[in-house]
Amino acid sequence: MRLNAYLARTGVSSRRGADELIKRGRVRVNGVRGELNTFVGEGDVVDLDGLLLVPQPLAYVLLHKPAGVVTTASDPHGRPTVVGLVEHEARVVPVGRLDSDTTGALLLTNDGELAHRLAHPRYEVEKVYEAQVEGELSDEVLAALERGVELDDGPTAPAHARRLGPSRIELSIHEGRKHQVKRMLEAVGHPVGRLHRIRYAGLTTAGLEPGEWRELRDDEVAALRDLTRRT
C-alpha cells in the first residue's frame, strides 16, 4: 500500500494531507524517512512524529444526505458536512459528491481502493436520480436524454429516463461528471428544482430518514466489490 493511503487508513489525514506530512519529513517507515513513492508492506512500522500509526478497520456507511449539507470532510465556510453528520469512529470520507441542495443515497468509506474503483468510469456504477423540473416533460425530451446530451465538456453517455409525472423524471446514469444531472436536464430545457438520488450502486435509503445513516451489511460490501471486479 502506498504510504499516503496507509496514513489515510489510520485516520490521521486525507491522502492529500498525508502527502504534506510526508513532504515535511514527519513520517518514518521502519525508522527511515518516508517518501511520496514509499510503499508499506505487512510488518512495516510507520510513525508520525514518533507516534506509532495503525490502520483502522475498514468501514462502509450509507447516509441519507439531507439538503443543506456539503459533501466533504470539512468546510472553510462552516457549513455542515456529511462527515460531521456520520461521526463514525473510523475516518470515513464520501465516495463522489452530491450538491449541497441534492438529497439521497451517499456512500462513505475508508476503503480507498474500493472508493477509487466505484468512482472510475470503466465500472459504470449506476446512479439513479429523481428530479422535479420546470415545465412538462415530452417524449422527445426523454428520447434525447436516452440518446445522450451534448454538454460543454462533451456528449453524455446514453441514460435511462422514465417519466414519473408531468414534471418529474427518474434518470439513471453511469457517469460522474460535476452537476451532470442538472446540466443534462437544463440542456434539454428543463432546469431542476429538486434533485434526489434514490439509488447508488444498488444501495437505497430505504428505512433511513434524512440525516440518518447505517453500516453496510457484509453482503452489500461484497456486492460492491463484485461490481468493481467486472472488466
FENHUQUI-V514936 format. One record per pair of residues at least 12 apart in sequence whose C-alpha atoms are under 8 Angstrom apart, sorted by the first residue. I is the first residue (numbers start at 1). J is the second residue. Records with the same first field share a line. If there is no record, write none. Layout:
I->J + J
This chain:
1->39 + 40 + 41
2->37 + 38 + 39 + 40
3->34 + 35 + 36 + 37 + 38 + 39 + 40
4->16 + 18 + 19 + 22 + 36
5->18 + 112
6->40 + 55
7->53 + 55
8->110
9->55 + 56 + 91 + 110 + 111 + 112
10->53 + 54 + 55 + 56 + 91
11->55 + 56 + 90 + 91
19->36
22->34 + 35 + 36
23->35 + 36
26->48 + 49
27->46 + 47 + 48 + 49
28->46 + 47 + 48
29->44 + 45 + 46 + 47
30->44 + 45 + 46
31->45 + 46
56->90
57->90
58->90 + 109 + 110 + 111
59->90 + 92 + 109 + 110 + 111 + 215
60->92 + 107 + 108 + 109 + 110 + 111 + 215 + 216 + 221
61->92 + 107 + 108 + 109 + 213 + 214 + 215 + 216
62->105 + 106 + 107 + 108 + 203 + 205 + 213 + 214 + 215 + 216
63->86 + 104 + 105 + 106 + 107 + 108 + 205 + 208 + 211 + 212 + 213 + 214
64->103 + 104 + 105 + 106 + 205 + 208 + 209 + 210 + 211 + 212 + 213
65->82 + 102 + 103 + 104 + 105 + 106 + 210 + 211 + 212
66->101 + 102 + 103 + 104 + 210 + 211
67->100 + 101 + 102 + 103
68->80 + 100 + 101
69->81 + 82 + 100 + 101
70->82 + 98 + 99 + 100
71->83 + 94 + 97 + 98 + 99 + 100
72->93 + 94 + 97
73->93 + 94
82->94
85->211
86->212 + 213
90->110
91->109 + 110
92->108 + 109 + 110
93->108 + 109 + 110
94->106 + 107 + 108 + 109
95->107 + 108 + 109 + 115 + 118 + 119
96->119 + 176
99->179
101->194 + 195
102->194 + 195 + 196 + 197
103->195 + 196 + 197 + 210
104->196 + 197 + 198 + 199 + 205 + 210
105->197 + 198 + 199 + 200 + 203 + 204 + 205
106->200
107->200
114->225 + 228
117->228
118->224 + 228
119->176
121->174 + 175 + 176
122->231
123->227 + 228 + 230 + 231
124->174 + 175
125->174 + 175 + 200 + 201 + 227
126->172 + 173 + 174 + 175 + 199 + 200 + 201 + 202
127->172 + 173 + 174 + 197 + 199 + 200 + 201
128->170 + 171 + 172 + 173 + 197 + 198 + 199 + 200
129->170 + 171 + 172 + 181 + 195 + 196 + 197 + 198 + 199
130->168 + 169 + 170 + 171 + 195 + 196 + 197 + 198
131->168 + 169 + 170 + 171 + 192 + 193 + 194 + 195 + 196
132->167 + 168 + 169 + 192 + 193 + 194 + 195
133->167 + 168 + 169 + 185 + 190 + 191 + 192 + 193 + 194
134->167 + 190 + 191 + 192 + 193
135->166 + 167 + 190
136->166 + 167
137->163 + 166 + 167 + 168 + 190
141->188
142->161 + 162 + 163
143->161
144->188
145->158 + 159 + 160 + 161 + 184 + 188
146->158 + 159 + 160 + 161
147->159
149->184 + 187 + 188
150->187
151->183 + 184 + 187
156->175
157->173 + 174 + 175
158->173
159->171 + 172 + 173 + 174
160->172 + 173
201->224
